[in-house]
């Protein structure tokens, strides 16, 4: 069992929660990571630095504070937030 199944949708290392799927053919054993809720081909999703679980995007993951909040990707397209004057000033 994997504790991430019931504690969130993403494991601490950034992979989607899931489990190992083993295939055994004679003496040959292979395995792949199986994300819960996705097909076997889904392995990971990449998020920009500074993106929080609630969709809030900050200029950098080291500056998660109101002064560096760019907005929320659930309300504003990610491309717009990344091209914003606030992010350009930040660097």
trRosetta pair geometry for C-beta under 8 A, 3 or more apart (Angstrom, degrees):
i j d omega theta_ij theta_ji phi_ij phi_ji
1 5 7.0 -86 -173 17 81 136
2 5 5.2 109 79 -24 86 97
2 11 7.8 -53 172 -97 126 115
2 17 6.5 163 114 -166 129 91
2 18 7.1 20 50 84 164 25
2 19 5.8 -154 -11 -84 129 80
3 6 6.9 -74 -169 46 48 86
3 7 5.7 18 150 -5 82 128
4 7 5.6 -78 -127 51 36 99
4 8 6.3 -57 -159 59 75 79
4 10 7.5 -89 -165 111 123 21
4 11 4.5 -43 -100 -95 162 76
4 12 7.6 -130 -88 -12 119 70
4 17 3.9 -164 126 -116 108 105
4 18 7.8 -23 88 13 124 41
5 17 5.4 158 -84 164 43 134
5 19 8.0 10 -68 -49 117 100
5 36 6.3 88 -122 -23 87 160
8 17 6.8 155 90 -45 61 128
8 53 7.6 -75 -150 -124 125 142
9 16 6.5 -35 162 -146 76 79
9 17 6.0 -120 -161 4 31 108
10 14 6.4 -19 -179 -145 114 30
10 15 7.2 155 -158 82 70 30
10 16 6.1 -59 -106 -110 61 42
10 17 6.7 -117 -85 -33 10 78
10 53 7.8 -150 27 -104 125 101
11 14 6.9 -33 73 38 78 21
11 15 4.8 -1 39 63 120 82
11 16 7.2 49 -3 109 89 10
11 17 5.7 135 -52 -89 82 59
11 18 7.9 -75 -36 24 121 73
14 44 6.9 38 126 -150 94 114
14 47 7.6 -144 -148 24 107 105
15 18 7.1 -83 140 28 109 110
15 33 6.8 -54 -175 163 144 154
15 35 7.5 -138 166 -93 88 99
15 43 7.5 -58 -139 167 101 61
15 44 5.6 -74 -118 -101 69 93
16 35 3.9 36 87 -138 128 119
16 36 7.2 -149 142 39 104 66
16 37 7.7 -116 169 56 133 102
16 38 6.6 52 104 7 164 136
16 42 6.9 -3 28 136 150 111
16 44 6.9 -172 -7 -114 86 43
16 45 6.6 70 -53 3 104 103
17 35 7.1 95 74 -151 41 69
17 36 5.5 -25 100 25 89 114
18 33 5.8 92 98 171 135 86
18 34 5.0 -167 -177 94 120 51
18 35 4.2 -90 -67 -109 138 31
18 36 5.0 -170 -97 -18 65 71
18 38 7.9 -55 -86 43 128 102
19 33 7.7 166 91 -155 23 61
19 34 5.5 -18 66 61 70 99
19 36 7.3 63 -1 -56 89 93
20 31 5.0 3 -177 -178 105 130
20 32 7.5 151 -155 78 62 28
20 33 6.3 -48 -101 -102 56 53
20 34 7.1 107 -158 12 8 89
21 31 6.3 154 77 -156 46 72
21 32 5.3 -19 59 64 100 79
21 33 7.4 100 13 -169 86 6
21 34 4.1 79 -32 -36 116 124
21 40 6.5 -73 45 -122 162 109
22 29 6.3 -18 -165 -166 106 96
22 30 7.4 152 -155 84 57 41
22 31 4.7 -30 -98 -96 64 97
23 29 7.4 156 80 -154 50 48
23 30 5.1 -12 59 63 99 89
23 31 7.1 175 15 -85 70 44
24 28 7.3 156 -155 86 47 55
24 29 5.2 -10 -105 -104 78 79
25 28 4.9 -13 67 64 87 105
32 40 6.2 68 99 -173 140 102
33 43 6.3 90 71 -134 113 79
34 40 5.8 -43 -112 -114 88 72
35 38 4.1 8 89 45 116 119
35 42 4.8 -74 38 100 137 107
35 43 7.1 -168 -30 -107 118 19
38 42 3.5 -58 150 49 139 152
39 42 5.8 109 59 -5 60 99
47 51 4.6 -123 171 62 112 137
48 51 5.1 100 64 -28 77 117
48 57 6.8 29 79 -138 124 113
48 78 7.1 155 -5 -163 136 121
48 82 7.1 -137 -118 -85 165 119
49 60 6.1 -3 126 -149 118 52
49 61 4.4 -95 -177 -21 91 108
50 57 5.8 66 118 -169 99 62
50 58 3.9 -129 -167 68 107 76
50 59 6.1 -153 -128 73 161 21
50 60 5.3 -137 -70 -167 123 4
50 61 4.7 -127 -66 -60 56 59
50 63 7.5 -9 -113 61 115 76
50 64 6.9 -180 -140 -82 72 84
50 68 7.7 -103 -145 138 129 116
50 70 7.8 68 135 5 133 118
51 55 7.6 -29 -166 -146 90 28
51 56 7.5 158 -153 85 46 47
51 57 5.2 -15 -99 -105 71 79
51 58 7.9 -158 -65 23 29 71
51 73 7.0 4 -135 -13 113 135
52 55 7.0 -32 76 38 77 20
52 56 4.4 4 41 58 120 93
52 57 7.6 -149 13 -74 77 33
52 58 7.3 62 -26 -10 102 103
52 64 7.0 105 -66 -140 118 126
54 72 7.3 -55 124 -131 85 115
55 72 4.5 59 117 -168 104 90
55 73 4.8 -131 -166 48 91 80
55 74 4.1 -2 -172 -16 169 102
55 75 7.7 115 133 0 135 78
56 69 6.2 -48 -171 -139 109 103
56 71 7.7 -158 -142 119 58 24
56 72 5.3 -39 -90 -97 51 82
57 69 7.6 108 78 -160 48 59
57 70 4.7 -45 98 58 96 112
57 71 6.1 -1 48 65 100 60
57 72 6.9 162 5 -105 82 27
57 73 5.8 84 -35 -40 120 94
57 78 7.2 138 -69 -127 158 76
57 81 5.1 75 77 151 147 153
58 61 7.0 122 74 -87 115 34
58 63 5.9 -168 160 92 122 75
58 64 4.9 -144 -18 -106 169 60
58 65 7.5 87 -135 27 136 43
58 68 4.8 53 -165 117 95 102
58 69 5.7 -47 -100 -97 76 46
58 70 6.4 163 -118 -1 19 89
59 63 5.5 -15 64 76 101 128
59 68 4.2 -95 17 -168 107 104
59 70 6.2 128 -62 -48 62 106
59 86 6.9 -115 -78 139 112 95
59 87 5.8 178 -118 -113 84 69
59 90 4.0 -140 -158 -140 137 171
60 63 4.7 61 60 23 95 100
60 68 6.8 -59 31 178 75 146
60 90 7.0 -164 -24 167 102 134
61 64 6.7 1 -157 -47 42 104
63 67 7.5 -76 174 81 110 93
63 68 4.0 81 131 -11 112 171
63 90 8.0 -155 61 -144 155 131
64 68 7.1 -93 -97 75 18 119
65 68 5.6 69 57 23 73 98
65 69 7.5 -113 101 -34 34 86
66 69 5.6 -35 -146 -3 38 120
68 86 8.0 154 -147 162 46 117
68 90 7.0 85 -137 -103 97 140
70 81 4.5 98 135 -168 125 102
70 82 7.8 50 169 -70 162 36
70 84 5.7 157 -156 39 105 148
70 86 5.8 -179 -113 86 78 128
70 87 5.8 23 -108 -57 133 104
71 75 6.5 -117 169 73 105 106
71 76 4.6 -1 135 35 146 140
71 81 5.0 -136 49 -106 111 114
71 84 7.5 142 -4 -54 119 157
72 75 4.7 58 77 19 100 105
72 76 6.5 109 67 22 52 90
73 76 6.7 -78 -114 69 31 65
73 77 7.4 22 -148 -159 71 18
73 78 5.0 14 -125 -74 114 83
73 81 6.7 -85 -84 1 74 148
76 80 5.3 -108 168 80 99 126
76 81 5.5 112 109 -55 119 98
77 80 4.6 90 68 3 88 106
77 81 7.3 -162 95 -6 47 84
78 81 5.8 -59 -151 37 35 109
78 82 6.2 28 156 -15 70 108
79 82 5.9 -58 -144 40 30 108
79 83 6.2 14 160 -5 65 114
80 83 6.1 -67 -142 48 27 100
80 84 6.6 56 150 -60 62 88
81 84 5.5 -25 -156 -18 34 121
81 87 6.9 95 153 -33 60 139
82 87 5.8 -123 -158 119 34 171
83 87 7.0 48 33 63 2 128
83 88 7.3 21 -172 -51 42 106
84 87 4.8 91 60 10 84 100
84 88 7.0 -149 96 -5 44 87
85 88 5.5 -55 -143 38 34 113
85 89 6.3 37 157 -21 67 104
86 89 5.9 -55 -151 34 28 110
86 90 6.5 29 151 -21 62 107
87 90 5.4 -53 -149 34 36 115
88 91 7.8 52 179 -73 29 21
